[in-house]
Amino acid sequence: MTRRPDPAETVRTVLHELRSRVGAIRLAVTTLQTNTSDEELMKSLLATADRETLRVSMEMVAVTALVTCLTDRSAPRSFDIGHALRNAVTLTERVGGRATLGRGSKAIVRARPRGFESALSSLMQLVADVDGETIVSVSTKNGAVTVKLARPDGSHAPGGSLVKNLLAGIGATQIPSDAGLVFRLEGVSP
């Protein structure tokens, strides 16, 4: 299992990243207040502010899932990842996101269950970004379960401390990939 991150340090780092997003929104708004003669610039800045506001909102939901994972002191247990993924897709759709559960979603994993589904939902939303969809696929090999979250075109694999710590919070290890967010969980033989 992946070493669990220090909760206090994790929250500090994630909040720093969120402040950077808020700073981008503030810069766009301030520029709009002082320069209203260039219509193309105004449209661009409004689009930037809108997109960054949606991202901050998604990331705040992910912070809630992260705190749940970080404060979970329960023992890891075995459960069906397919059921957890279906629930995470439902959670994602409830907040306006789009996710599709692809092939091979039947596997038993060993992890801390509290917050697992909300963390998966947050990861799906972060991969989809503000205007996309996430395709979810699962594979098993040598006792490990690999999950891939990707946009249909294979683009946009989010990074940063929020993603890294959400993965650590659910006991996952990220696998480097150019085609989405790929991570491995401890599997359980049937």
Secondary structure, DSSP 8 states (H G I E B T S, - for coil): ------HHHHHHHHHHHHHHHHHHHHHHHHHHHH--S-HHHHHHHHHHHHHHHHHHHHHHHHHHHHHHHHH--S--EEEEHHHHHHHHHHHHHHTT--EEE-S----EEEE--TTHHHHHHHHHHHHHTTT--EEEEEEEETTEEEEEEE-TTS-----HHHHHHHHHHTT-EEE--SSSEEEEEEE---
